[in-house]
Amino acid sequence: MAPWGISKLTARPALAVALRYGLAVASVATALGATVILRHYGFPPRFISHFTLIAIAITFWSAGTGPGLLALLLSSLGVSLLARNHFLLPGFPLESFLILYAIFSILMSWFSASRRRAEQLLNEARDNLEFRVAERTGELVRANAELEDTQAALRSREAYLAQAQRLSQTGSFGWRPSTGEILWSEETFRIFQYDPTANPTVELVLQRVHPEEVALVQETIERVSLNGRDFDFEHRLLMPGGSIKYVHVVAHAFREKSGSIEFVGAVTDITAARQAEDKIRQSEGELRQVLECAPEWVAVLGPDRSPLYANQAVLDYFGFSLEEWRGADRHKYYHPDDWERLTSETQSKFLSGVPHEYEARFLGKDGRYRWFLVRYNPLRDDQGHIIRWYATGTDIEDRKQAEERMRDENLALREQIDQAFMFEDIVGSSPALQTVLSSIVKVAPTDSTVLITGETGTGKELIARAIHKHSQRSGQAFISVNCASIPSSLIASELFGHEKGAFTGAVQRRQGRFELAHSGTIFLDEVGDLPAETQITLLRVLQERQFERVGGNRILTTDVRVISATNRDLTAAIAAGTFRQDLFYRLNVFPIQIPALRERRDDIQVLLEYFIERYAKRAGKRIRTIGKKTLELFQAYDWPGNIRELQNVVERAVVLCDDEMFSVDETWFKRKLPQESPLSMPANALGRLDADQEKRIIEAALAETGGRIAGPSGAAARLGIPRQTLDSKISSLGIDKRRFKSA
């Protein structure tokens, strides 16, 4: 604590200065006043004059040098004043007294300064000590707080460690062999089923060890206590209730400064893991037994397809041991025809890692090949990399032989059908086709006129030939005429013949098709395209069996059976005025409607096999199977071109086929037919189109000719049909030709 004159008065600097100098004035005034009063009462002047010295001493001591000098000055002035006014004795030594004042003041100033310096040093030492004490106290408080935090964290970690040990069933221990001291964690006590208050010893450990492994554990303890090395081993514990535990013990050894060895380790209860491993091994053993007994092939390959495992069925077939199978050259055991095909087919699938399958023949230990269906499936790790290939093989030799027998039986059955009904290339067994065949059988022996209708490509001419071959006229000629392929100006000459000079270019007489077909059968295909004038002549032949050659006047008789066919709707043509109704009645004595291929999907597979065999034999190839996906494509397609389109697709596929499996490109069934310019079509093709197509073509021709119909530049000439026919079609189709008139 600072002195009163410094600490108290310096709390407020301005007031402190005033008080210090005020003290000088007050003390001097008091001393002079006391001197005057005492002198008045007769006290000796030498005695009372010392009061001022007391005032000076008090001021120097309490207020410091500045106020002390003021007190000296005031005291000197006061004493001098009193001396001159005779308050003091006349012989008073004023000068000596003043010198005494000065000397006394100097001494008091020195004593006061020394005291203040001593007090200042003492205060500084005290303040420094207080600061150091406060700083040290803060450090102790912080250290104590850190210690508490560390202890709390340690307790938390100990709790975490205890919980982690319990969850992982892993206890910790420490062992000092030199003293035999052993420390266990709570979990270690739980694993060994000892009370935590027990003192763990080596003997206590050996009491829990399974009798069969006591020697092993004891030998391990003795060995590591001598060599001081780490140890890691597993053993069994026999618990009081008779249950068995499996524990894994691992410890690390380190030397203390004293040179003694200490072990720190962990003991883990691995009973659940060991039981799970036992179950897995048991399951693996059972699975292996099942695989060994299974008749199927089972094999495991590495990611590079190197052989790793094969079941007994594989080894028995090839006559190998497992090691021999791993080192065998697989190439030698594939059928030569299959190896090259499979190498090209499967290489990309193995590289892309996709499951796949194939059929191949393998050479057995008996020297014979058998067919197997082999399937591959990849096993991938978490990153998607292939780590194994699993392969299975199924013996399909019996199935292949059955398929071969079925093909032979189908061929034989087809030959029987052809021989029985003489239908040549009519293939199929669907109900719709059976109805047609039944009609053929019934009408063929008669001479009735037959009208065959159906879409293009359905095989109308085959039906006509079948009727002829099954008729009584089968030994005579079968004349086929495509009425749509002959120009309308020549169709009459083609059917009925012409005389020499009948028209330009008729340099000699020529027999017509009806004369050539005498006593036989004439087949008029696309009969709906006959011109009107030819229809009249044909009607006369059907009614009276008579006709005249073009340019002739001699009546000829004919004995011919007429079979006609068309893909047009003759009823609509009659309504449009392009086909004679009376002729239709004469032709439609026995109608036969040929179903489209999409209406007899049951026949697609049979037709497919039939055409494959035909074109494969023609190409010198051997095709044994049809791909499953290919058959599905054929079954799902609508076949707008009917059997003719199917036949063309098969012929193309056989040409491109390089192996024994028939397959096609899926894009073949997605292509679009190129659009024809209406006027670029053949002139005789107009009558074979439906009403909408005819209307579009006629309107295009009228637009190009400005609505003109007749004449060399008219629409009739452009379309290649008579003007009267075009007028009839315009009327029947409801076309307004006036809107095409050019301005």
C-alpha positions in Angstrom: 0.0 0.0 0.0 1.4 3.5 -0.9 1.9 6.1 1.9 -0.9 8.5 2.7 0.8 11.5 1.1 1.3 9.6 -2.1 -1.5 7.0 -2.4 -4.4 8.9 -0.9 -3.7 12.3 -2.2 -2.6 11.0 -5.7 -5.9 9.3 -6.3 -6.9 12.5 -7.9 -3.8 14.4 -9.2 -5.1 18.1 -9.0 -6.6 17.7 -5.5 -3.5 15.9 -4.4 -1.2 18.8 -5.4 -3.5 21.3 -3.7 -3.6 19.2 -0.5 0.2 18.8 -0.4 1.0 22.5 -0.8 -1.9 23.3 1.5 -0.3 21.0 4.1 2.9 23.1 3.8 1.0 26.4 4.4 -1.2 24.9 7.2 1.7 23.3 9.0 3.8 26.5 8.9 0.9 28.7 9.8 0.2 26.4 12.8 3.8 26.5 13.9 4.0 30.3 13.6 0.7 30.7 15.4 1.8 28.4 18.2 5.1 30.3 18.5 3.3 33.7 18.8 0.9 32.3 21.4 3.5 30.6 23.5 5.8 33.7 23.2 2.9 35.8 24.5 2.8 33.6 27.5 6.5 33.9 28.0 7.9 30.7 26.7 11.5 30.9 25.6 12.0 31.9 22.0 14.6 29.2 21.3 12.0 26.6 22.3 9.1 27.9 20.5 11.1 28.7 17.4 11.6 25.0 16.8 7.9 24.6 15.9 8.6 25.7 12.4 11.3 23.0 12.2 8.5 20.5 13.1 6.3 22.0 10.4 9.1 21.8 7.8 9.8 18.1 8.8 6.1 17.1 8.7 5.7 18.8 5.2 8.9 17.2 3.8 7.9 13.8 5.2 4.3 13.8 4.3 4.0 16.1 1.2 7.3 15.8 -0.5 10.1 18.1 -1.6 8.1 20.8 -3.3 5.7 21.4 -0.4 8.7 21.0 2.0 10.6 23.8 0.2 7.5 25.9 0.4 7.3 25.2 4.2 11.0 26.2 4.5 10.4 29.4 2.6 7.3 30.3 4.7 9.0 29.3 7.9 12.0 31.5 7.1 9.8 34.4 6.2 7.7 33.9 9.3 10.6 33.7 11.7 12.3 36.6 10.0 9.1 38.7 10.4 8.7 37.7 14.1 12.4 38.6 14.7 12.1 42.0 13.2 8.9 42.8 15.1 10.6 41.8 18.4 8.4 38.8 19.0 11.6 37.0 19.6 14.5 38.3 21.9 16.7 40.9 20.4 19.7 38.7 20.6 18.0 35.9 18.6 20.5 34.4 16.1 18.3 34.7 13.0 21.0 34.0 10.5 22.2 30.9 12.3 18.6 29.8 12.6 17.9 30.2 8.9 21.1 28.3 8.1 19.8 25.6 10.4 16.5 25.6 8.5 18.3 25.1 5.2 20.5 22.3 6.5 17.5 20.7 8.2 15.4 21.0 5.1 18.2 19.4 3.0 18.4 16.5 5.4 14.7 16.1 5.5 14.4 16.3 1.7 17.1 13.5 1.5 15.3 11.4 4.1 11.9 12.0 2.5 13.3 11.1 -1.0 15.0 8.0 0.4 11.8 6.9 2.1 9.8 7.5 -1.0 12.2 5.5 -3.2 12.2 2.7 -0.6 8.4 2.7 -0.5 8.3 2.9 -4.3 10.6 -0.1 -4.6 8.6 -1.9 -2.0 5.4 -1.2 -3.7 6.8 -2.3 -7.1 8.1 -5.5 -5.5 4.7 -6.0 -3.8 2.8 -5.3 -7.0 5.1 -7.6 -9.0 4.6 -10.2 -6.4 0.9 -9.8 -6.5 1.0 -9.9 -10.3 3.1 -13.1 -10.2 0.8 -14.6 -7.6 -2.3 -13.7 -9.8 -0.6 -15.0 -12.9 0.4 -18.2 -11.2 -3.0 -18.6 -9.7 -4.5 -18.2 -13.2 -2.1 -20.8 -14.6 -3.1 -23.1 -11.8 -6.8 -22.5 -12.4 -6.3 -23.1 -16.2 -4.2 -26.2 -15.5 -6.8 -27.5 -13.1 -9.6 -26.9 -15.7 -7.5 -28.6 -18.4 -6.9 -31.4 -16.0 -10.6 -31.8 -15.3 -11.3 -31.7 -19.1 -8.6 -34.2 -19.7 -10.0 -36.4 -17.0 -13.5 -36.0 -18.4 -12.2 -36.9 -21.9 -10.3 -39.8 -20.5 -13.4 -41.1 -18.7 -15.4 -40.6 -21.9 -12.8 -42.4 -24.0 -12.6 -45.2 -21.4 -16.4 -45.5 -21.6 -16.2 -45.5 -25.4 -13.4 -48.0 -25.3 -15.3 -50.2 -22.9 -18.4 -50.0 -25.1 -16.4 -50.6 -28.3 -14.7 -53.6 -26.6 -18.1 -55.0 -25.6 -19.6 -54.5 -29.1 -16.5 -56.0 -30.8 -16.2 -58.6 -28.0 -12.5 -57.7 -27.7 -10.9 -57.2 -24.3 -7.4 -55.8 -23.6 -4.8 -56.9 -21.2 -1.3 -56.1 -19.9 1.2 -58.7 -18.7 4.6 -58.3 -17.0 6.2 -61.8 -17.0 9.0 -60.7 -14.5 6.4 -60.1 -11.8 3.5 -62.1 -13.1 1.3 -59.1 -12.9 -1.7 -59.2 -15.2 -4.2 -56.4 -15.9 -7.5 -57.0 -17.6 -10.2 -54.8 -19.0 -13.8 -55.2 -18.0 -14.5 -57.0 -21.4 -11.7 -59.5 -20.8 -13.2 -60.4 -17.4 -16.6 -60.9 -19.2 -15.0 -63.1 -21.9 -13.3 -65.4 -19.4 -16.4 -65.2 -17.1 -14.5 -64.1 -14.0 -15.6 -61.6 -11.4 -14.0 -58.2 -12.0 -12.7 -58.2 -8.4 -10.7 -61.3 -9.1 -6.9 -61.0 -9.5 -6.0 -62.3 -12.9 -3.0 -64.7 -13.1 -1.6 -67.2 -15.5 -3.1 -70.0 -13.5 -6.5 -68.3 -13.7 -6.2 -68.2 -17.4 -5.2 -71.8 -17.7 -8.3 -72.9 -15.7 -10.5 -71.6 -18.5 -8.4 -73.1 -21.4 -9.9 -76.2 -23.0 -8.1 -79.3 -21.7 -7.0 -80.3 -25.1 -5.2 -77.0 -25.6 -3.8 -76.3 -22.2 -0.4 -77.6 -23.2 -0.4 -75.4 -26.3 -1.3 -72.2 -24.3 1.2 -73.0 -21.5 4.0 -73.6 -24.0 3.2 -70.3 -25.8 3.2 -68.4 -22.5 6.6 -69.9 -21.5 8.1 -69.3 -24.9 7.2 -65.6 -25.2 8.1 -64.9 -21.6 11.6 -66.0 -22.5 12.1 -64.6 -26.0 10.0 -61.5 -25.5 8.5 -61.6 -28.9 5.0 -60.7 -30.1 2.5 -63.6 -30.3 -0.7 -64.3 -32.1 -2.7 -67.5 -31.8 -6.2 -68.9 -31.3 -7.5 -71.4 -28.8 -10.6 -72.6 -27.1 -12.0 -71.9 -23.7 -14.2 -74.3 -21.7 -16.6 -72.3 -19.7 -18.2 -73.4 -16.4 -21.5 -74.2 -18.0 -19.8 -76.6 -20.5 -20.0 -74.2 -23.4 -17.0 -73.7 -25.6 -15.6 -70.3 -26.7 -13.1 -69.6 -29.4 -10.7 -66.7 -28.7 -8.1 -64.9 -30.7 -5.2 -63.6 -28.7 -2.7 -61.1 -30.0 0.0 -59.1 -28.0 2.9 -56.8 -28.7 6.1 -56.9 -26.5 8.2 -53.9 -25.5 11.0 -53.4 -23.1 10.9 -50.9 -20.2 13.9 -48.7 -19.2 14.7 -51.2 -16.5 15.1 -53.9 -19.2 12.1 -56.0 -18.2 9.6 -57.1 -20.9 5.9 -56.2 -20.8 3.1 -57.3 -23.2 0.1 -55.3 -24.2 -2.5 -57.2 -26.1 -6.1 -58.0 -26.9 -8.3 -61.1 -26.7 -11.3 -61.4 -29.0 -14.2 -63.7 -28.7 -14.5 -65.2 -32.2 -17.0 -67.9 -31.3 -19.7 -66.5 -33.6 -17.3 -66.0 -36.4 -15.9 -69.6 -36.0 -19.4 -71.0 -35.8 -20.4 -69.1 -39.0 -17.2 -70.4 -40.7 -18.1 -73.9 -39.7 -21.6 -73.5 -41.1 -20.1 -72.0 -44.3 -17.7 -74.9 -44.6 -20.5 -77.3 -44.0 -22.6 -75.6 -46.6 -19.7 -75.5 -49.0 -19.1 -79.2 -48.4 -22.8 -80.0 -49.0 -22.9 -77.8 -52.1 -19.7 -79.4 -53.4 -21.3 -82.8 -52.7 -24.4 -81.7 -54.6 -22.3 -80.3 -57.5 -20.2 -83.5 -57.6 -23.4 -85.6 -57.8 -25.1 -83.4 -60.3 -25.3 -84.6 -63.9 -24.9 -81.0 -65.1 -21.5 -79.6 -65.9 -20.4 -76.9 -63.4 -17.1 -75.1 -63.8 -15.5 -71.9 -62.4 -13.1 -69.8 -64.5 -10.9 -66.9 -63.7 -11.4 -63.4 -65.1 -9.1 -64.4 -68.0 -11.2 -67.7 -68.4 -8.4 -69.8 -66.9 -9.9 -73.0 -65.5 -10.1 -73.1 -61.7 -12.7 -75.8 -60.8 -14.8 -78.4 -62.4 -17.3 -80.8 -60.9 -17.1 -84.6 -61.2 -19.5 -84.6 -64.2 -17.0 -82.6 -66.3 -14.0 -84.7 -65.2 -15.8 -88.0 -65.8 -16.9 -86.9 -69.3 -13.4 -85.9 -70.4 -11.6 -88.6 -68.3 -9.5 -86.0 -66.5 -8.4 -85.2 -63.0 -8.9 -81.7 -61.8 -5.2 -80.8 -62.4 -5.3 -82.4 -65.9 -8.4 -80.4 -66.7 -6.8 -77.2 -65.6 -3.8 -77.8 -68.0 -5.7 -79.2 -70.9 -6.0 -77.5 -74.3 -9.7 -76.9 -74.7 -9.4 -76.3 -78.4 -8.8 -80.1 -79.0 -12.1 -81.0 -77.3 -14.4 -78.8 -79.4 -15.9 -80.1 -82.6 -13.9 -78.5 -85.4 -17.0 -77.0 -87.0 -18.0 -75.4 -83.6 -14.6 -74.0 -82.5 -14.2 -71.2 -85.2 -17.9 -70.3 -84.9 -17.8 -70.0 -81.1 -14.5 -68.1 -81.1 -16.0 -65.3 -83.3 -19.3 -65.3 -81.5 -18.3 -65.4 -77.9 -15.1 -63.3 -77.9 -17.0 -60.0 -77.8 -19.3 -61.3 -75.1 -16.5 -62.3 -72.9 -14.8 -58.9 -73.4 -18.0 -57.0 -72.6 -18.7 -59.3 -69.6 -22.3 -60.1 -70.5 -24.0 -63.4 -69.7 -24.3 -65.7 -72.7 -24.9 -69.2 -73.9 -24.1 -71.4 -76.9 -24.5 -74.9 -78.1 -21.5 -76.9 -79.0 -20.2 -80.5 -79.4 -17.5 -81.8 -77.1 -15.3 -84.8 -77.5 -15.7 -87.3 -74.6 -13.2 -89.9 -73.3 -15.1 -92.5 -75.4 -14.0 -90.7 -78.6 -17.6 -89.5 -79.5 -19.0 -86.0 -79.7 -22.1 -85.0 -77.8 -24.1 -81.8 -77.9 -24.0 -79.5 -74.8 -25.8 -76.2 -73.9 -23.1 -74.1 -72.2 -24.1 -71.0 -70.2 -21.7 -68.4 -68.8 -22.4 -65.8 -66.0 -19.9 -63.3 -64.6 -19.3 -62.5 -60.9 -18.2 -58.9 -60.3 -16.7 -57.1 -57.3 -17.9 -53.9 -55.8 -16.0 -51.9 -58.5 -17.7 -53.9 -61.3 -14.6 -55.8 -62.3 -15.1 -59.5 -63.2 -13.5 -61.8 -60.7 -15.0 -65.1 -61.8 -16.9 -66.8 -64.6 -19.4 -69.5 -63.7 -20.2 -72.0 -66.4 -22.8 -74.7 -66.6 -23.2 -77.3 -69.3 -26.3 -79.4 -70.0 -26.2 -82.5 -72.2 -28.7 -81.8 -75.1 -27.6 -84.7 -77.3 -31.0 -86.4 -76.8 -32.8 -83.2 -77.7 -30.7 -82.7 -80.8 -31.3 -86.2 -81.9 -35.0 -85.7 -81.3 -35.0 -82.5 -83.3 -33.2 -84.3 -86.1 -35.8 -87.1 -86.0 -38.5 -84.5 -86.0 -37.1 -82.8 -89.0 -36.8 -86.1 -90.8 -40.4 -87.0 -89.8 -41.6 -83.6 -91.0 -39.9 -84.1 -94.3 -41.3 -87.6 -94.6 -44.8 -86.3 -93.6 -44.5 -83.5 -96.1 -43.6 -86.0 -98.8 -46.6 -88.1 -97.8 -48.9 -85.0 -98.0 -47.5 -84.1 -101.4 -47.9 -87.6 -102.7 -51.4 -88.0 -101.3 -52.8 -84.6 -102.5 -50.2 -83.8 -105.2 -50.0 -80.3 -103.9 -46.2 -79.9 -104.4 -45.1 -76.8 -102.5 -48.3 -76.2 -100.5 -46.9 -76.3 -96.9 -48.8 -75.9 -93.7 -51.2 -77.5 -91.3 -53.2 -74.5 -89.9 -57.0 -74.7 -89.9 -57.3 -72.0 -92.5 -55.1 -73.8 -94.9 -56.7 -77.1 -94.2 -60.0 -75.5 -95.3 -58.5 -74.5 -98.6 -57.0 -78.0 -99.1 -60.3 -79.6 -98.4 -61.9 -77.4 -101.0 -59.2 -78.4 -103.5 -59.8 -82.1 -102.9 -63.5 -81.6 -103.5 -63.5 -79.4 -106.6 -60.5 -80.9 -108.4 -62.2 -84.0 -109.8 -65.0 -81.9 -111.3 -64.8 -79.5 -114.3 -66.3 -76.6 -112.4 -64.9 -73.1 -113.0 -62.8 -72.0 -110.0 -62.2 -68.4 -108.8 -59.2 -68.1 -106.5 -59.0 -64.8 -104.5 -56.4 -63.6 -102.0 -53.7 -61.1 -101.4 -50.6 -61.0 -103.6 -48.0 -63.6 -102.7 -50.4 -66.1 -101.1 -49.7 -68.8 -103.7 -52.8 -68.6 -105.9 -51.0 -70.3 -108.9 -49.9 -73.2 -106.6 -53.6 -73.8 -105.7 -54.5 -73.7 -109.4 -51.8 -76.2 -110.3 -52.9 -78.5 -107.4 -56.4 -78.4 -108.7 -55.2 -79.3 -112.2 -52.9 -82.1 -111.0 -55.7 -83.7 -108.9 -58.2 -83.4 -111.7 -59.1 -85.8 -114.6 -57.2 -83.4 -116.9 -53.9 -83.8 -115.1 -52.4 -85.5 -118.1 -53.1 -82.6 -120.3 -51.6 -79.1 -120.6 -51.7 -76.5 -117.8 -51.5 -73.0 -119.4 -50.9 -70.0 -117.1 -51.7 -66.4 -118.3 -51.0 -63.3 -116.3 -53.6 -60.9 -117.6 -52.0 -57.9 -115.9 -48.6 -58.4 -117.6 -50.0 -58.2 -121.2 -50.8 -54.9 -122.8 -54.5 -54.3 -123.2 -54.1 -54.1 -127.0 -52.6 -57.5 -127.2 -54.5 -59.5 -124.5 -57.2 -60.7 -127.0 -54.5 -61.9 -129.4 -52.7 -63.6 -126.5 -55.8 -65.5 -125.3 -57.6 -66.3 -128.5 -54.8 -66.1 -131.2 -54.8 -64.1 -134.4 -54.9 -64.5 -138.1 -52.1 -63.4 -140.4 -52.4 -59.7 -141.2 -54.9 -59.1 -138.4 -52.9 -56.1 -137.2 -49.5 -54.6 -137.9 -46.8 -57.1 -137.0 -49.1 -60.2 -137.4 -47.0 -61.8 -140.1 -48.4 -65.3 -139.5 -51.3 -67.0 -137.9 -50.8 -67.7 -134.2 -52.7 -70.0 -131.8 -54.0 -68.4 -128.6 -53.7 -69.8 -125.1 -57.2 -71.3 -125.2 -56.3 -73.4 -128.2 -53.0 -74.5 -126.5 -55.0 -75.5 -123.4 -57.5 -77.6 -125.3 -58.5 -80.6 -123.1 -56.5 -79.2 -120.3 -56.6 -76.3 -117.9 -56.1 -72.6 -118.4 -55.2 -70.4 -115.5 -56.1 -66.7 -115.8 -54.2 -64.9 -113.2 -55.2 -61.2 -112.4 -58.4 -61.7 -114.3 -59.7 -58.5 -112.8 -57.4 -56.5 -115.1 -58.9 -57.7 -118.3 -60.2 -54.9 -120.6 -63.9 -54.6 -121.1 -63.9 -55.9 -124.7 -61.8 -59.0 -123.7 -64.3 -59.7 -120.9 -67.1 -60.1 -123.5 -65.1 -62.6 -125.5 -64.2 -64.5 -122.3 -67.8 -64.6 -121.3 -68.7 -66.2 -124.7 -66.0 -68.9 -124.2 -67.4 -69.8 -120.8 -71.0 -69.9 -122.0 -70.7 -71.4 -125.4 -67.2 -72.9 -125.4 -66.6 -71.0 -128.7 -64.4 -68.1 -129.8 -62.8 -66.5 -132.9 -59.2 -65.6 -133.5 -58.5 -61.9 -133.9 -58.9 -60.9 -137.5 -60.6 -64.2 -138.3 -64.2 -65.2 -138.9 -64.0 -69.0 -138.3 -65.6 -70.1 -135.0 -63.4 -72.4 -132.9 -64.6 -74.6 -130.2 -62.6 -75.4 -127.1 -62.7 -78.0 -124.3 -60.8 -76.3 -121.5 -61.3 -75.9 -117.7 -61.0 -72.3 -116.6 -59.4 -71.4 -113.3 -59.0 -67.7 -112.6 -57.5 -65.7 -109.8 -57.3 -62.1 -108.6 -56.2 -60.0 -105.7 -58.8 -57.3 -106.4 -62.2 -56.9 -105.0 -64.3 -57.8 -108.0 -67.5 -56.8 -106.2 -66.2 -53.3 -106.0 -65.0 -53.4 -109.6 -68.5 -54.4 -110.7 -69.9 -51.5 -108.7 -67.4 -49.2 -110.4 -68.3 -50.5 -113.8 -64.8 -51.9 -114.6 -65.8 -55.6 -114.4 -68.8 -57.3 -115.9 -71.2 -58.8 -113.5 -72.3 -61.7 -115.7 -68.6 -62.6 -116.2 -68.1 -62.6 -112.5 -71.0 -65.1 -112.0 -69.5 -67.4 -114.7 -66.0 -67.3 -113.0 -67.3 -67.5 -109.4 -68.8 -71.0 -109.7 -66.5 -72.4 -107.0 -64.7 -69.6 -105.1 -61.6 -70.4 -103.0 -60.3 -67.7 -100.6 -56.6 -68.0 -99.8 -55.8 -66.8 -96.3 -53.0 -64.3 -95.9 -49.9 -65.5 -94.1 -50.7 -63.4 -91.0 -53.9 -65.4 -90.7 -52.0 -68.7 -90.6 -49.1 -68.0 -88.2 -49.1 -71.6 -87.2 -47.6 -72.4 -90.6 -44.8 -69.9 -90.4 -42.3 -72.3 -88.7 -43.1 -75.1 -91.1 -42.8 -72.9 -94.1 -39.5 -71.5 -92.7 -38.0 -75.0 -92.2 -39.2 -76.0 -95.7 -37.6 -73.0 -97.5 -34.4 -73.2 -95.4 -34.0 -76.8 -96.5 -34.7 -76.0 -100.1 -32.3 -73.0 -100.4 -29.6 -74.6 -98.2 -29.6 -77.6 -100.4 -29.4 -75.4 -103.4 -26.5 -73.4 -101.9 -24.6 -76.5 -100.7 -25.0 -75.5 -97.0 -26.1 -77.4 -94.0 -28.4 -75.5 -91.6 -29.5 -77.5 -88.6 -31.2 -75.0 -86.2 -33.2 -71.8 -86.2 -32.3 -69.1 -83.7 -35.0 -68.5 -81.1 -35.0 -64.8 -81.6 -35.2 -65.3 -85.4 -38.2 -67.5 -85.1 -39.9 -64.9 -82.8 -39.2 -62.2 -85.4 -40.8 -64.3 -88.2 -43.8 -65.1 -86.0 -44.3 -61.4 -85.0 -43.9 -59.9 -88.5 -47.1 -59.1 -90.5 -45.8 -60.3 -93.8 -47.6 -57.9 -96.2 -45.9 -59.7 -99.1 -47.2 -63.1 -97.7 -45.4 -66.3 -98.7 -43.5 -64.6 -101.5 -41.9 -62.2 -99.1 -41.1 -64.9 -96.6 -39.5 -67.0 -99.4 -37.3 -64.1 -100.5 -36.2 -63.3 -96.9 -35.2 -67.0 -96.3 -33.3 -67.1 -99.6 -31.3 -64.0 -98.7 -30.6 -65.2 -95.2 -29.4 -68.6 -96.4 -27.0 -66.9 -98.8 -25.6 -64.8 -95.9 -25.5 -67.7 -93.3 -22.1 -68.9 -92.4 -22.8 -71.5 -89.7 -25.4 -74.2 -88.9 -27.8 -71.8 -87.2 -30.3 -69.9 -89.3 -30.6 -66.2 -88.3 -31.6 -62.9 -89.9 -30.9 -59.3 -89.3 -33.7 -57.6 -87.2 -33.5 -54.5 -89.4 -34.8 -56.4 -92.4 -38.2 -56.3 -90.8 -38.1 -52.6 -90.1 -37.3 -51.3 -93.6 -39.8 -49.2 -95.5 -40.6 -49.8 -99.2 -39.5 -47.0 -101.5 -42.2 -44.6 -102.6 -43.0 -44.9 -106.3 -44.0 -42.0 -108.4 -47.7 -42.7 -109.3 -47.0 -42.2 -113.0 -43.8 -44.2 -113.1 -45.8 -47.4 -112.4 -46.6 -49.8 -115.3 -49.8 -48.9 -117.0 -51.3 -52.3 -116.4 -50.6 -52.1 -112.7 -53.4 -49.6 -112.1 -56.1 -52.2 -112.0 -54.3 -54.2 -109.3 -54.4 -51.3 -106.7 -57.1 -50.6 -104.2 -59.5 -47.7 -104.6 -57.5 -45.2 -102.5 -54.3 -45.9 -104.5 -56.2 -45.7 -107.8 -57.8 -42.4 -106.8 -54.4 -40.9 -105.9 -52.8 -42.0 -109.1 -55.6 -40.8 -111.3 -55.7 -37.4 -109.6 -51.9 -37.1 -110.1 -52.3 -37.8 -113.8 -55.2 -35.3 -114.1 -53.1 -32.7 -112.3 -50.2 -33.1 -114.7 -52.4 -33.0 -117.8 -54.5 -30.0 -116.5 -57.7 -32.2 -116.4 -57.3 -33.4 -120.0 -58.4 -37.1 -120.4 -58.2 -37.9 -124.1 -55.5 -37.3 -126.6 -51.8 -38.2 -126.7 -51.0 -35.9 -123.8 -54.2 -36.8 -121.9 -54.3 -38.7 -118.6 -55.6 -41.9 -120.2 -52.5 -42.0 -122.4 -50.2 -41.3 -119.5 -51.9 -44.1 -117.5 -51.9 -46.5 -120.4 -55.7 -47.2 -120.3 -58.5 -46.5 -122.6 -60.3 -43.2 -122.3 -63.6 -45.0 -121.6 -62.0 -47.0 -118.8 -60.6 -43.9 -117.2 -63.9 -42.1 -117.4 -65.5 -45.1 -115.7 -62.9 -45.0 -112.9 -63.3 -41.3 -112.4 -67.0 -41.7 -112.1 -66.8 -44.7 -109.7 -64.2 -43.1 -107.5 -66.0 -39.8 -107.2 -63.2 -37.7 -108.7 -64.1 -34.1 -109.7 -62.1 -33.7 -112.9 -63.2 -30.0 -113.3 -60.9 -28.9 -110.4 -57.9 -30.0 -112.4 -58.8 -27.9 -115.5 -56.1 -25.4 -116.3 -57.0 -21.7 -116.6 
